[in-house]
Amino acid sequence: MRSWSAWVAALALVAVIALGWRVFVAWWYDDFGNIALARGDDARARALFEKGLGLAPESRLLREDRGRALLDEDPGAALRDFTDAACGAPCVAEAGDAQARLGNMDAAVADYLDAKAANRLAATADGMAAAGKFDEAIALETALSQRLGDDILLRADLAASQARVGKFAETAARANPARAAAYRARAIDAYARASALAPFNEGYLLSLGFAQMNWGDKRAARDTFAKVLARHPHQADAEQALQLLKLASPAPGTSG
């Protein structure tokens, strides 16, 4: 009887050691996969995470990390990994990253807000714009604006989102001469919305005024700069802009 118990105990010990070995090596693959990911070697990271999952297929950690390695190359597969990992707010925010790359902007915004990761949304939009994906960046911020709606408590966030749309549209106009007129009109509209939502924000008003002065209605630009000075007396940029507009004023009886 004692020999039988010892034999069972020995088998149990071997099983524990065997299982522990697999978990340890899987953890090792995950650790070195994250080092590769930090160095920008997504392919190497992905291969290491795959090996880890081969040893620990139920590992949520490895599944989430593989999703991060897949994000740019295969956002659909990354989204599945984030969903399967179910690691709470971090995975929800990462699902937002994947949805944004898939072009599902409403779903991306929903995920970011659900994860309380508005800063991550802004970073994603910035990354899109930096990569020349201006329409995608504008679409993401526009989806955020639509989601925020008219809630008076969220007016500051909504204004900031519109201002970012204006900034992306301005940059897009410089990068895409063939579509510059449409992008500039979008910038003026976005800055006007931001200024209406946050009428005492000097930066939004100045952005609107300069956009109007350079590409739109100069009379409207004068009014905008006058608003800046009414709320922020002696603001240097507004004063200088009004001087330039005054010098550029047409003769009486002609359009300005």
Secondary structure, 3 states (H helix, E strand, C coil): CHHHHHHHHHHHHHHHHHHHHHHHHHHHHHHHHHHHHHCCCHHHHHHHHHHHHHHCCCCHHHHHHHHHHHCCCCHHHHHHHHHHHCCCHHHHHHHHHHHHHHCCHHHHHHHHHHCCCHHHHHHHHHHHHHCCCHHHHHHHHHHHHHHHCCCHHHHHHHHHHHHHHHHHHHHHHHHCHHHHHHHHHHHHHHHHHHHHHCCCCHHHHHHHHHHHHHHCCHHHHHHHHHHHHHHCCCCHHHHHHHHHHHHCCCCCCCCC
